[in-house]
Amino acid sequence: MNHLAANMRSSIVVFLSAVLALNACAPSETAEQKTQRERAKAGLALWEQKCKTEAGEKIYRRVEDVEGITLLKVRPPAGENEWHDRMWPGAAFAHEGTAEEYIKDFLGYEEAFGPEGKPSPITPTARGAINTSYKAGPHERPGYRYVDAIDEKDGRRYRYSGSVKVVGQKDQTAPGIVDEMKNEGDRFDPNVYRWTLDKTYAPDPAPRYAVTYEDHVVPEERALGVASSTVKVLDIQANEVLGELTVFAFTYGFESRGSSAWLRARICPTYGGGSGSPSRLFTDQVLVPRKDN
């Protein structure tokens, strides 16, 4: 938290310095500009307070070797209209995947690379990115083997999983493939593989563990450009909350159309190093996915 606090203070100093610089350079300030500046300053102060007192993670119980989970809600698609909407419910998780991409986040494996493209260690404070690209062999940090979710169109529970399928053949006349054929000899594989999302009717019973989220739309906070949301990990059978992650976002500039204000928001905590998969990267700390064989 000390590192997070330092980053927050640094961001705040930079922001306020920019505000002061603008004030010094501007020969005059309209009443509307003054109102916007004061609102942004108040919003930044509120966000800083929330980051210190309410944001962060709480893990009450950890469960190992989990095969599958239920997503009680899936984040709906979002675009420019939502990113610019001060009251958009999903604002605090603006960079997270939506619809099927949200589901894929829980199925993909985690990996991290350093500046030279070499694998780098993954630690609680230095997480990687979620990937679903085809990669042969077992993964050190796999996702869940399946994810159940309710389809809003028909109200049925479906089971999603990922599998690698042959989707084509390599062009054996291409220079790179010719070299590969020479080097591999009898081991050459002409197939092109791709990870794909599979969807089937979910069998009973439903998974014991589930994930949901609660987006908070507090008018007084949204007026100042502050949004928040809480991810909850649940044991349905025991009716128990296993963990919670609360995120706060702050932004400004809603007066400028097309600003995608929420995509520029400051976030605390920046779970997973600010990746686009904070819900997954928190959930797998509570419900640890079963390792690949």
C-alpha positions as CSV (number, residue, x, y, z in Angstrom):
1,M,0.0,0.0,0.0
2,N,3.0,2.3,0.5
3,H,3.9,2.0,-3.1
4,L,0.3,2.7,-4.1
5,A,0.1,5.7,-1.8
6,A,3.3,7.1,-3.3
7,N,2.0,6.8,-6.8
8,M,-1.3,8.4,-5.8
9,R,0.5,11.4,-4.2
10,S,2.7,11.7,-7.3
11,S,-0.3,11.8,-9.6
12,I,-2.1,14.3,-7.4
13,V,0.9,16.6,-7.4
14,V,1.2,16.5,-11.2
15,F,-2.5,17.1,-11.6
16,L,-2.6,20.1,-9.2
17,S,0.6,21.5,-10.7
18,A,-1.1,21.4,-14.1
19,V,-4.1,23.2,-12.8
20,L,-2.0,25.9,-11.2
21,A,0.0,26.3,-14.4
22,L,-3.2,26.7,-16.4
23,N,-4.4,29.3,-14.0
24,A,-1.2,31.3,-14.2
25,C,-1.2,31.3,-18.0
26,A,-4.8,32.1,-18.5
27,P,-5.5,35.9,-18.7
28,S,-9.0,35.4,-17.4
29,E,-11.2,32.5,-16.3
30,T,-14.9,32.2,-17.1
31,A,-17.4,31.3,-14.4
32,E,-17.9,28.0,-16.1
33,Q,-14.2,27.2,-16.2
34,K,-13.8,28.1,-12.6
35,T,-16.7,25.8,-11.7
36,Q,-15.1,22.9,-13.7
37,R,-11.7,23.5,-12.0
38,E,-13.2,23.5,-8.5
39,R,-15.2,20.4,-9.2
40,A,-12.2,18.6,-10.5
41,K,-10.2,19.6,-7.4
42,A,-13.0,18.4,-5.1
43,G,-13.3,15.2,-7.0
44,L,-9.6,14.5,-6.8
45,A,-9.7,15.1,-3.0
46,L,-12.7,12.8,-2.6
47,W,-11.0,10.1,-4.7
48,E,-7.8,10.4,-2.6
49,Q,-9.8,10.0,0.6
50,K,-11.7,6.9,-0.8
51,C,-8.4,5.3,-1.9
52,K,-7.1,5.6,1.7
53,T,-10.3,4.5,3.5
54,E,-12.4,2.2,1.3
55,A,-10.5,1.0,-1.7
56,G,-8.6,-2.3,-1.7
57,E,-9.0,-6.0,-1.3
58,K,-10.2,-8.2,1.5
59,I,-9.7,-12.0,1.4
60,Y,-11.6,-13.8,4.1
61,R,-11.0,-17.4,3.0
62,R,-8.9,-18.9,0.2
63,V,-9.9,-22.1,-1.7
64,E,-7.3,-24.2,-3.6
65,D,-7.7,-26.4,-6.6
66,V,-10.9,-24.9,-8.1
67,E,-12.0,-26.3,-11.5
68,G,-14.9,-24.0,-12.4
69,I,-17.0,-21.1,-11.2
70,T,-20.2,-19.3,-12.0
71,L,-20.3,-15.7,-13.2
72,L,-23.5,-14.4,-11.7
73,K,-23.2,-11.3,-13.9
74,V,-21.2,-10.6,-17.1
75,R,-20.2,-7.1,-17.9
76,P,-22.3,-5.8,-20.8
77,P,-20.7,-4.3,-24.0
78,A,-19.6,-0.6,-23.7
79,G,-18.5,2.1,-26.1
80,E,-18.1,5.8,-26.5
81,N,-21.5,6.6,-25.1
82,E,-20.7,4.8,-21.9
83,W,-17.1,6.0,-21.6
84,H,-18.4,9.6,-21.7
85,D,-21.5,9.0,-19.4
86,R,-20.9,10.4,-15.9
87,M,-23.4,8.0,-14.5
88,W,-22.3,4.9,-16.4
89,P,-22.5,2.0,-13.8
90,G,-19.4,0.2,-15.0
91,A,-17.1,3.3,-15.0
92,A,-14.7,2.0,-12.3
93,F,-13.9,-1.0,-14.5
94,A,-13.8,0.8,-17.8
95,H,-10.8,-1.1,-19.2
96,E,-12.1,-4.5,-18.3
97,G,-13.4,-6.9,-21.0
98,T,-17.1,-7.1,-21.7
99,A,-19.4,-9.9,-22.9
100,E,-17.4,-12.9,-24.1
101,E,-14.1,-11.1,-23.5
102,Y,-15.1,-10.9,-19.8
103,I,-15.7,-14.7,-19.8
104,K,-12.4,-15.4,-21.5
105,D,-10.5,-13.5,-18.8
106,F,-11.5,-16.3,-16.4
107,L,-10.5,-19.1,-18.8
108,G,-7.1,-17.8,-20.1
109,Y,-3.7,-18.4,-18.6
110,E,-1.5,-15.8,-17.0
111,E,2.0,-14.9,-18.2
112,A,4.4,-12.0,-18.0
113,F,7.4,-10.9,-20.0
114,G,10.2,-8.5,-19.3
115,P,11.6,-5.7,-21.6
116,E,13.5,-8.2,-23.8
117,G,10.6,-10.5,-24.3
118,K,11.8,-13.0,-21.8
119,P,9.4,-14.5,-19.2
120,S,9.5,-12.6,-15.9
121,P,8.4,-13.8,-12.5
122,I,4.8,-13.3,-11.4
123,T,4.3,-12.2,-7.8
124,P,1.4,-10.8,-5.8
125,T,2.6,-7.3,-6.5
126,A,3.8,-7.9,-10.1
127,R,1.0,-9.8,-12.0
128,G,1.0,-10.7,-15.6
129,A,-1.5,-10.5,-18.5
130,I,-4.3,-13.0,-19.3
131,N,-3.7,-14.8,-22.6
132,T,-5.8,-17.2,-24.6
133,S,-3.4,-17.6,-27.5
134,Y,-2.4,-21.2,-28.4
135,K,0.6,-22.3,-26.5
136,A,1.7,-25.9,-26.4
137,G,2.2,-27.7,-23.0
138,P,0.9,-27.1,-19.5
139,H,0.6,-23.5,-18.2
140,E,2.2,-22.5,-14.9
141,R,-0.8,-20.2,-14.1
142,P,-3.9,-21.6,-15.8
143,G,-7.4,-20.1,-15.7
144,Y,-10.5,-22.1,-14.7
145,R,-11.3,-25.1,-16.7
146,Y,-14.9,-23.9,-17.2
147,V,-17.1,-20.9,-16.4
148,D,-20.9,-21.0,-16.1
149,A,-23.0,-17.9,-16.9
150,I,-26.7,-17.1,-17.4
151,D,-27.7,-16.1,-20.9
152,E,-30.0,-13.1,-20.5
153,K,-31.8,-13.9,-23.8
154,D,-33.2,-17.3,-22.7
155,G,-32.4,-17.4,-19.0
156,R,-30.5,-20.6,-19.2
157,R,-27.2,-21.4,-17.7
158,Y,-24.4,-22.2,-20.1
159,R,-21.0,-23.6,-19.6
160,Y,-18.0,-22.0,-21.4
161,S,-14.6,-23.6,-21.8
162,G,-11.6,-23.1,-24.1
163,S,-10.2,-25.6,-26.5
164,V,-7.5,-25.6,-29.1
165,K,-8.7,-26.5,-32.6
166,V,-7.1,-26.9,-36.0
167,V,-8.2,-23.9,-38.0
168,G,-6.1,-24.3,-41.1
169,Q,-2.9,-25.4,-42.8
170,K,0.4,-23.7,-43.0
171,D,1.5,-22.4,-46.4
172,Q,4.3,-24.8,-47.2
173,T,5.6,-22.6,-50.0
174,A,6.2,-19.6,-47.7
175,P,9.9,-19.0,-47.0
176,G,9.6,-19.2,-43.2
177,I,7.5,-22.4,-43.4
178,V,10.0,-23.9,-45.9
179,D,12.8,-23.3,-43.3
180,E,10.7,-24.7,-40.6
181,M,10.1,-27.9,-42.6
182,K,13.8,-28.3,-43.2
183,N,14.6,-27.8,-39.5
184,E,11.8,-30.0,-38.1
185,G,12.0,-32.8,-40.6
186,D,9.5,-35.6,-39.7
187,R,8.4,-33.5,-36.7
188,F,7.0,-30.7,-38.8
189,D,3.3,-30.0,-38.0
190,P,1.4,-28.5,-41.0
191,N,-1.6,-27.5,-38.9
192,V,-2.5,-24.1,-37.6
193,Y,-4.0,-24.1,-34.1
194,R,-6.2,-21.5,-32.4
195,W,-7.8,-21.3,-28.9
196,T,-11.6,-21.0,-29.3
197,L,-14.4,-20.4,-26.8
198,D,-16.9,-23.3,-26.5
199,K,-20.4,-22.9,-25.2
200,T,-22.7,-25.8,-24.2
201,Y,-25.7,-26.2,-21.9
202,A,-24.5,-26.4,-18.3
203,P,-25.1,-29.6,-16.4
204,D,-26.4,-29.7,-12.8
205,P,-25.3,-28.9,-10.2
206,A,-24.0,-25.4,-10.7
207,P,-20.4,-24.7,-9.4
208,R,-20.2,-24.1,-5.7
209,Y,-18.2,-20.9,-6.1
210,A,-19.3,-17.8,-7.9
211,V,-18.2,-14.2,-8.8
212,T,-20.3,-11.1,-9.0
213,Y,-19.9,-7.4,-9.0
214,E,-21.8,-4.4,-7.6
215,D,-21.4,-1.1,-9.4
216,H,-22.0,1.9,-7.2
217,V,-23.7,4.9,-8.7
218,V,-23.7,7.6,-6.0
219,P,-25.0,10.8,-7.5
220,E,-23.0,13.1,-5.2
221,E,-19.7,11.2,-6.1
222,R,-20.5,11.0,-9.8
223,A,-21.1,14.7,-9.9
224,L,-17.4,15.1,-8.9
225,G,-16.2,12.4,-11.4
226,V,-15.7,9.6,-8.8
227,A,-17.0,6.1,-9.5
228,S,-16.6,2.8,-7.6
229,S,-17.4,-0.9,-7.9
230,T,-16.9,-4.0,-5.8
231,V,-16.1,-7.5,-7.0
232,K,-17.3,-10.3,-4.7
233,V,-16.2,-13.9,-4.6
234,L,-18.8,-16.2,-3.1
235,D,-19.3,-19.7,-1.7
236,I,-22.9,-20.3,-2.8
237,Q,-23.2,-23.5,-0.8
238,A,-22.1,-21.9,2.5
239,N,-23.7,-18.5,1.7
240,E,-20.4,-16.9,2.4
241,V,-18.4,-14.0,1.0
242,L,-14.8,-15.2,0.5
243,G,-13.3,-12.0,-0.8
244,E,-14.0,-8.5,-2.0
245,L,-12.2,-6.0,-4.2
246,T,-13.3,-2.4,-4.2
247,V,-12.0,0.0,-6.9
248,F,-12.4,3.7,-7.1
249,A,-11.9,5.8,-10.3
250,F,-11.6,9.6,-10.8
251,T,-11.8,11.5,-14.0
252,Y,-12.9,14.9,-15.4
253,G,-13.6,16.4,-18.8
254,F,-17.2,15.3,-19.4
255,E,-17.8,18.7,-20.9
256,S,-15.8,17.8,-24.0
257,R,-17.8,15.4,-26.2
258,G,-15.8,12.4,-27.4
259,S,-13.4,12.6,-24.5
260,S,-13.8,9.0,-23.4
261,A,-13.4,10.4,-19.9
262,W,-13.6,7.1,-18.0
263,L,-10.9,5.5,-20.1
264,R,-8.5,8.3,-18.8
265,A,-9.5,7.8,-15.2
266,R,-7.1,7.4,-12.3
267,I,-7.7,4.1,-10.6
268,C,-7.0,2.7,-7.1
269,P,-5.9,0.1,-6.5
270,T,-4.4,-0.6,-9.9
271,Y,-4.9,-4.3,-9.4
272,G,-2.7,-6.5,-11.6
273,G,-0.5,-3.5,-12.5
274,G,-3.4,-1.8,-14.3
275,S,-4.2,-4.7,-16.6
276,G,-7.5,-5.1,-18.3
277,S,-8.4,-8.2,-16.1
278,P,-8.6,-7.0,-12.5
279,S,-11.7,-9.2,-11.7
280,R,-9.9,-12.3,-12.8
281,L,-6.6,-11.4,-11.2
282,F,-8.3,-10.8,-7.9
283,T,-10.6,-13.9,-8.1
284,D,-7.7,-16.3,-8.7
285,Q,-6.2,-15.1,-5.4
286,V,-9.3,-16.3,-3.6
287,L,-10.3,-19.3,-5.8
288,V,-7.0,-20.8,-6.9
289,P,-7.5,-22.5,-10.3
290,R,-6.5,-26.2,-10.6
291,K,-3.1,-26.6,-12.1
292,D,-2.6,-28.1,-15.6
293,N,-1.4,-31.7,-15.6
